[in-house]
Amino acid sequence: MAGIYIHVPFCKQACHYCDFYFSTSLKYKDELLSALVKEIKLQKAYLAGETIETIYFGGGTPSLLSDAEIGNIINAITEVHSVASGAEITLEANPDDLTREKLRSLKQTPVNRFSIGLQSFFDDDLQWMNRVHRGAEAESSVKRAQDTGFENITVDLIYGYPLLTDQKWKHNLDKVFELEVPHVSAYSITVEPKTALASFIKQKKQPPMSDEQSAAQFIYMMDAMQQNGFEHYEISNYCKPGFYSRHNSNYWRGVKYLGIGPSAHSYNGETRQWNIANNAKYIKGIEKGEIPAETEHLTETNRLNEYIMTALRTSWGLDLNKLNTIATAAANQLLIEAEPFFDKEWIKKESDIITLTQTAKLYADHIASELFF
């Protein structure tokens, strides 16, 4: 089984915190969509005959595409790959795009899961982020999707920024529980270089983010999610039983995936590949029949460290037996390095599986880096 990610690099406007590759100009939209279809065919051998279990439209803002444009891309995939019956097909969407008419048209496509970028239900917070939609639209978009028959919905929330008081954070979570969405992805805001937010902080137009605020709101969220029947199956992801993201879970489990589009990444177990982050150069390369990408051949150490980083983030944990399939005796070495974290009760071992305790989820990246080979 494998997954395919489609990067749609267009947005109506730039969120102040975002460092993903996108353009607010639709100048090359038609040419780029044609290039996506061509790349799917050019890359058909990358997954070496794997059955496609998941397709994920990310961005950017894929909900800017029409149902016909989405259908053309999916058709191109089915022409060169075997797609599993019941494959998970996710479309990232902004609330303002999900009108009743749009939802009815999307219902005619194979899309069966939405990832809706709510971020907050408060207008002042959304304006601070430079989001297009407003709080009432965030709520109504979920309800419209549900009324149209879409049940498999995940929503995004952001926490840890200056405007978000603990009371507002509680309100955002309570509103999500009230909407009865089965999956939530929640991220502490990160100040990425070259973003508007980073510039505002450097110019002292915005205060720096508070690690203490972020930690406190993360802890509150973990407890609230558990009390409302959600499984905390990955550091930033929570779901009702049976509603975990199959596509993203495959990333964390080391399953092969192919990335299509500018800046998209691919992984086949032996190499990692990433396309150029430039629409015009991407289109030009594809038109020549070339993949405008760089490739890295993963060393044994790369593979060990990637597995440690991703596996420890999940409730499924790190399998010591799998570690030994990558490198002989790797498990023994890791257990020696992990002793301080056992002593702190930050990690636990059951059979041959190592997982983080709830307290340790605050330090997941630090723990992983300390265990790297």
VENFEN-V780039 format. One line per field, one symbol per residue. ss: DSSP state (h for helix, s for strand, l for the rest). burial: b if it has 16 or more other C-alpha atoms within 10 Angstrom, else e. A space follows every 10 residues. Layout:
# VENFEN-V780039
ss->???
burial->???
This chain:
# VENFEN-V780039
ss->lsssssssls llllllllll llslllllhh hhhhhhhhhh hhllllllll lssssssssl lhhhllhhhh hhhhhhhhhh llssssssss ssslhhhllh hhhhhhllll llsssssssl llhhhhhhhl llllhhhhhh hhhhhhhlll llsssssssl lllllhhhhh hhhhhhhhhl llssssssll lllllhhhhh hhllllllll hhhhhhhhhh hhhhhhhlll ssssllsssl lllllhhhhh hhllllssss llllssslll ssssslllhh hhhhhhhlll llsssssllh hhhhhhhhhh hllslllssh hhhhhhlllh hhhhhhhlhh hhhlllssss llssssllhh hhhhhhhhhh hll
burial->bbbbbbbbbb bbebbbbbee bbbeeeeebe ebbbbbbbbb bebeeebeeb bbbbbbbbbb bbbbbebeeb bbbbebbeee bebeeebbbb bbbbbbbbee ebbbebbeeb bbbbbbbbbb bbbebbeebe bbbbbebbbb bbbbbbeeeb bbbbbbbbbb beebeeebbe ebbeebbeeb bbbbbbbbbb beeebbbbbe eeeeeeeebe eebbbebbee bbebbeeeeb bbbbbbbbbb eebbbbbebb bbebbbbbbb bbbbbbbbee ebbbbbbbbe ebbbbbeeee bbbeeeeeee eebbbebbbb bbbbbbbbbb eebeeeeeeb beebbeebee beeeebbbee eeebbbebeb bbebeebbee bbe
